[in-house]
């Protein structure tokens, strides 16, 4: 009986020690994995100096991704240089001005992109579908689309930005070819005066164009400036 008691006690101690050892090994592996993840994150998180924040780059401030629309480094008298930028909020589409100083550093954003198809606009809601799966439709606000959305027509494929898998604003075509559906006819002699008139395009947008433009003409529009570029067909 005594021998059995001792062996049972030894077996219990052995099992307890083995459990503790396995627990320590598992904890060590978790810690190693956690440290590796943090290390890997730090490696991939690129920080930009104030002068590296240039046009067309993507940055993160306060957890929000921005596209750098413009950037200009300048110096005021004896003061240190400043990088004056215009930033587009990729979540809301709004553009703001922000100045970065010599001591500033900012995280560079990892931005993905997917193709989506513009469907229609209804009561201020802009409807799109995934290009690869038209059954997956979604709507966004006018601010998210931005002013370039004015020149979209049905079934146009555009890019949509993704930040940490969250859908953001859009990459629109720089130009759009649209047909004139309404235009006042030019009065003889007016075409040489260099004047302009307002016409309506096939998607309902209006734009100022030269007087020689007529109904049925196809115009190429600069979507970034909203200006007439050239007549490309009839």
C-alpha positions in Angstrom: 0.0 0.0 0.0 2.8 2.4 0.9 4.7 1.6 -2.3 1.5 2.2 -4.4 0.9 5.5 -2.6 4.5 6.7 -3.4 4.2 5.7 -7.0 0.9 7.4 -7.4 2.3 10.5 -5.8 5.4 10.4 -8.1 3.2 9.9 -11.2 1.1 12.9 -10.2 4.2 15.1 -9.7 5.5 13.9 -13.1 2.2 14.7 -14.8 2.1 18.1 -13.2 5.7 18.8 -14.3 5.0 17.7 -17.8 1.9 19.9 -18.0 4.0 22.9 -16.8 6.7 22.1 -19.3 4.2 21.9 -22.2 2.5 25.2 -21.0 5.9 26.9 -21.0 6.7 25.7 -24.5 3.4 26.8 -25.8 3.7 30.2 -24.2 7.2 30.6 -25.6 6.0 29.8 -29.1 3.1 32.3 -28.8 5.5 34.9 -27.6 7.9 34.2 -30.4 5.0 34.4 -32.9 3.8 37.6 -31.4 7.3 39.2 -31.4 7.7 38.1 -35.0 4.4 39.7 -36.0 5.4 43.0 -34.3 8.8 42.9 -35.9 7.3 42.1 -39.3 4.8 45.0 -38.9 7.6 47.4 -38.0 9.6 46.4 -41.1 6.7 46.9 -43.4 5.6 50.2 -41.9 7.5 52.8 -43.9 7.8 56.3 -42.4 8.2 59.2 -44.8 10.3 62.3 -44.0 8.5 65.7 -44.5 10.3 66.2 -47.9 9.4 62.7 -49.1 5.6 63.4 -48.9 5.2 64.1 -52.6 2.4 64.1 -55.2 0.6 60.7 -55.8 1.8 59.1 -52.6 -0.5 57.7 -50.0 -0.1 58.4 -46.3 -1.8 57.6 -43.0 -2.6 60.3 -40.4 -4.7 59.5 -37.3 -5.6 56.2 -38.8 -7.0 57.7 -41.9 -5.6 57.2 -45.4 -4.9 60.2 -47.7 -3.7 60.7 -51.2 -1.2 63.5 -51.7 -2.7 65.7 -54.5 0.0 68.3 -54.5 3.1 69.1 -52.5 5.5 72.1 -52.5 8.5 72.5 -50.2 9.4 76.2 -49.5 11.2 78.3 -46.9 9.9 81.5 -45.4 12.7 84.0 -44.8 15.0 82.5 -42.0 12.5 79.8 -41.0 12.9 76.1 -41.5 11.5 74.6 -44.7 7.8 73.6 -44.9 6.1 71.1 -47.2 2.7 72.6 -48.1 0.4 69.9 -49.3 -3.2 69.2 -50.5 -4.5 65.9 -49.2 -7.5 63.9 -50.4 -9.2 61.9 -47.6 -9.7 58.5 -49.2 -12.6 57.8 -46.9 -14.7 60.9 -47.5 -13.2 62.3 -50.8 -12.7 65.7 -49.2 -9.5 67.7 -50.0 -7.7 69.7 -47.2 -4.5 71.6 -47.0 -1.8 70.5 -44.5 1.7 71.7 -43.8 4.5 69.3 -42.8 7.6 70.5 -41.0 11.1 69.3 -40.9 10.6 67.3 -37.7 7.4 65.6 -39.0 7.3 61.9 -40.1 4.3 60.1 -41.4 3.4 56.5 -42.2 3.1 55.6 -45.9 -0.2 53.8 -46.6 -0.5 50.4 -48.2 -3.4 51.0 -50.7 -5.0 48.3 -52.8 -7.4 48.8 -55.6 -10.3 46.8 -57.2 -12.3 47.4 -60.4 -16.0 48.4 -60.1 -18.7 49.4 -62.6 -20.7 52.6 -62.3 -24.4 51.8 -62.7 -26.5 54.9 -62.0 -27.2 57.8 -59.6 -30.5 58.2 -57.8 -31.4 60.9 -55.2 -27.7 61.6 -54.4 -26.8 57.9 -54.1 -24.2 56.6 -56.5 -24.6 52.9 -57.3 -21.8 50.6 -58.3 -21.2 46.9 -58.7 -18.0 44.7 -58.6 -16.7 44.4 -62.1 -16.1 40.6 -61.5 -19.4 40.0 -59.9 -22.3 42.4 -61.0 -24.6 40.9 -58.4 -22.6 42.6 -55.6 -23.9 46.1 -55.7 -23.2 49.0 -53.3 -23.9 52.7 -52.9 -21.7 55.6 -51.9 -22.2 59.3 -51.3 -21.4 62.2 -53.7 -18.4 63.2 -51.5 -16.9 59.8 -51.9 -17.3 59.9 -55.7 -15.9 63.4 -55.9 -16.4 66.0 -58.6 -15.0 63.8 -61.3 -18.0 61.6 -60.9 -20.0 64.2 -62.7 -18.6 62.9 -66.0 -19.3 59.2 -65.4 -21.7 57.3 -67.7 -23.4 54.0 -67.1 -21.2 50.9 -67.3 -17.9 52.8 -67.0 -15.2 50.8 -65.2 -13.3 52.7 -62.5 -10.9 51.8 -59.7 -11.9 51.8 -56.0 -9.3 52.2 -53.3 -9.1 49.7 -50.5 -7.3 50.4 -47.2 -6.9 47.4 -44.8 -9.7 45.8 -46.9 -12.1 48.7 -46.3 -13.6 50.3 -49.5 -12.6 54.0 -49.9 -13.0 56.6 -52.7 -12.3 56.1 -56.4 -9.7 56.5 -59.1 -11.6 58.1 -62.0 -10.5 58.3 -65.7 -8.6 61.5 -66.5 -10.7 62.0 -69.6 -14.2 61.1 -70.6 -15.8 61.1 -74.1 -19.5 62.2 -74.0 -22.0 63.1 -76.6 -23.8 66.5 -76.6 -27.5 66.0 -76.3 -28.6 69.7 -76.0 -26.9 72.7 -77.5 -28.0 76.1 -78.9 -27.0 76.4 -82.5 -24.2 78.8 -83.2 -25.2 82.1 -84.9 -23.3 82.8 -88.1 -20.2 84.8 -87.3 -20.1 83.9 -83.6 -17.6 81.1 -84.2 -14.8 83.5 -84.9 -15.3 85.6 -81.8 -13.9 83.0 -79.4 -17.0 82.9 -77.2 -18.5 79.9 -75.4 -21.8 78.4 -74.5 -23.2 75.8 -72.2 -24.3 72.4 -73.5 -25.8 69.3 -71.9 -24.0 66.0 -72.2 -25.5 62.5 -72.5 -25.2 61.8 -68.8 -27.0 65.1 -67.8 -23.8 67.0 -67.0 -23.4 70.6 -68.3 -20.2 72.2 -69.5 -18.9 75.3 -71.2 -17.7 74.7 -74.8 -16.7 76.7 -77.9 -19.5 78.1 -80.0 -18.9 75.8 -82.9 -19.9 72.7 -80.9 -23.3 71.3 -81.9 -25.8 68.7 -80.7 -24.6 65.2 -81.6 -20.9 66.1 -81.3 -18.7 63.8 -79.1 -16.5 65.8 -76.7 -13.4 64.8 -74.7 -13.6 66.3 -71.2 -10.8 66.7 -68.7 -12.5 65.2 -65.6 -9.9 66.7 -63.2 -10.6 70.3 -64.3 -14.1 69.8 -65.7 -13.1 71.6 -68.9 -13.7 70.9 -72.6 -10.6 69.5 -74.2 -11.5 68.7 -77.8 -14.2 67.5 -80.2 -13.5 63.9 -81.1 -16.5 62.9 -83.3 -20.0 63.4 -84.3 
